[in-house]
Amino acid sequence: SGQHRVPRGATRLLAPVGDPEKLICVGLNYRDHCEEQGLRVPKEPVIFSKFPSAITGPFDDIVHPQDSTEVDWEVELAAVIGKRGRHIEESAALEHVVGFTVANDVSARDWQMRRNGRQWLLGKTFDTFCPLGPAIVTREAVKDVHNLWIRCSVNGCLMQDSSTRHLIFGVPALVAWVSRFVTLVPGDILLTGTPAGVGVFRNPPVFLKPGDKVQCEIEELGTICNRVV
């Protein structure tokens, strides 16, 4: 209507979903990301999780933990569940998705890859390790979720530049797969994996430090930008 507007500069935009029941993630879901690690393409989706307490706003700070020296970035397409389901058929899986948003699966590689028995959870779930937003774009408003540019820049330097067409397992396959094990409920968030270009596999490795700015962008969905403090 054009009414009831407030200046963007006078507002703080929160994460579009702040306290989901489940925050489910997928690893090794872009072919080029497998290649940069020298790993085979998985035959089944690799599933892990973050705690919902990791979620922060699209322009809020990422807090660099004192316990890590290897904090890394991962731009990801996130699907938001809008309809409850279990044992969902892949052909009907998109009917259970209300929309999509941009996520950064921030990762402490030292904890993910060497400590805590090499289980991924602790390295993935520090507070503020899941910036999310800037909004949910409804499924019907996205022309083709499997053909969107996806990018991440650090301090203005392009680090990741790919397309969701390179996903190994698309959104319907992931929703169907996860629903074999757990009931998906409205508000659950599914991070679908990151393309090549993360810091840990660069030569030499590059990690985030206080003062850095990380910008994650997905075509049609928008941009999030977070400062490391």
Disulfide bonds with the S-S distance in Angstrom:
none
